[in-house]
Structure formats: structure tokens, C-alpha cells
Amino acid sequence: EGQSEEHLTLEFHGGTNVYVPVNRIELVQKYVGGSKRRPQLARIGGKSWQRQKQAAQRAVMDVATEMLQLQAARQSRPGITFATDSSWQQDFDAAFPYQETADQQMSIATVKKDMEAPRPMDRLLCGDVGFGKTEVAIRAAFKAAENGKQVAVLVPTTVLAEQHERIFGQRLVDYPFEVASLSRFKTNAEQRKVLKKLEAGGIDIIIGTHRLLS
């Protein structure tokens, strides 16, 4: 009608093109696949795309069913019921050199409540960098270690493993808990020594990357 407008061109198998006006661009989403290979294009009006969508829907249902079964299994099994805060824990918490934020206080109280419950803990704590998640983890680790359990702290990078070993060590310096780390910064001999001591129960809190899992 004498007007010009921009379109996004979608190419399908066989060279068929579909032109999407920019004012309908929200109808298009980027493909994110689980493979590094380039996906095979579908043919407009063909059955392969319908089959692929149905397969994806079935896979989603399978994952959802598995998650429900896992959650049901967790709820039906007894967890470790930790004791309420001791005077040691109270002294340790009070030695924190900063003022806790309201979110920190709520998170700490909720995590401890989880640990004192008879069912397995199932909680995800989210927070931006510098908002005090590590202190929440340290207090939970202290509670577990004081109750005679070994604690594993899994971190995503080698640098964080070293950093957390230092932070945990500084906070626990006045208490008889042994802190160690496992990462590629440690030599093979050092790692073997740590693992041997860990197995013997000589390490209370072990911090590491995926090396911990292997």
C-alpha cells in the first residue's frame, strides 16, 4: 500500500522464506539447543517439526516426573537433625565483624531452622556478589562441624576455593576446626595429604572445585 517496513527473514528447508514484520518480532525466539551441531532446518508444512515439538514436550514431562519423584523421595527420608544453637555458636555468630543485613539475618535463621528439622534440607540461597552469602555458609558449616559432621563446600573456580579457604580459616581461627581445600593450585602430593587426612576425619571443613567430586 505504498508503505515500506522492515522484516526479519526466516529461512526454512527448501529455500522457503517467511517474512516477519518488525512489529511482530516478539513472535520469534532464538534457538538454543543442547548440541554444538547446527540444527537441521524444518520444511514448512512438514511433519518433522511437529514430531520434534512432541518429542520435546515428552522430554519436559519426563524431567518434571523425575523431579517430583526425587522430591517425594527426599521428603520421605529422615535427614540429619542438628541441635539448636549452642553458646559456642552464639559466640561465633557474634564475632562477625560487620552488621548483618535484614536479608542475611533472615537467611541465617531459615537455614538453621532447616538444619534443625528432621527432613533433608532443600534450599537455594540467591544473592548478588558482596551481599553476604559466604557468612551464611560459614555459620551453617560451623553448626554442622560442631555437631560432629564433616562439611564439604563446593565452589565453581580454583580462585574461589583459595579465597574461601582463607575466609573460613580467618573466621574459625579461635575454634578447633580444621579447614582445608582441594584444587589444581595444590600439588598432587598436597592433594594426597589432604585426602588422607580427610578420610581419617582430621579435616572438618573441606573446600574445593569439582576435584572434590572426583
C-alpha positions, 0 to 999 in steps of 0.5 A: 500500500505504498508503505515500506517496513522492515522484516526479519527473514526466516529461512526454512528447508527448501529455500522457503522464506517467511517474512516477519514484520518488525512489529511482530518480532516478539513472535520469534525466539532464538534457538538454543539447543543442547548440541554444538551441531547446527540444527537441521532446518524444518520444511514448512508444512512438514511433519518433522517439526511437529514430531520434534515439538512432541518429542520435546514436550515428552522430554519436559514431562519426563524431567518434571516426573523425575523431579517430583519423584526425587522430591517425594523421595527426599521428603520421605527420608529422615535427614540429619537433625542438628541441635539448636544453637549452642553458646559456642555458636552464639559466640561465633555468630557474634564475632562477625565483624560487620552488621548483618543485613535484614536479608542475611539475618533472615537467611541465617535463621531459615537455614538453621531452622532447616538444619534443625528439622528432621527432613533433608534440607532443600534450599537455594540461597540467591544473592548478588556478589558482596551481599553476604552469602559466604557468612551464611555458609560459614555459620551453617558449616560451623553448626554442622562441624560442631555437631560432629559432621564433616562439611564439604563446600563446593565452589565453581573456580580454583580462585574461589576455593583459595579465597574461601579457604582463607575466609573460613580459616580467618573466621574459625581461627579461635575454634578447633576446626580444621579447614582445608581445600582441594584444587589444581593450585595444590600439588598432587602430593598436597592433594594426597595429604589432604585426602588422607587426612580427610578420610581419617576425619582430621579435616572438618571443613573441606573446600574445593572445585569439582576435584572434590567430586572426583 
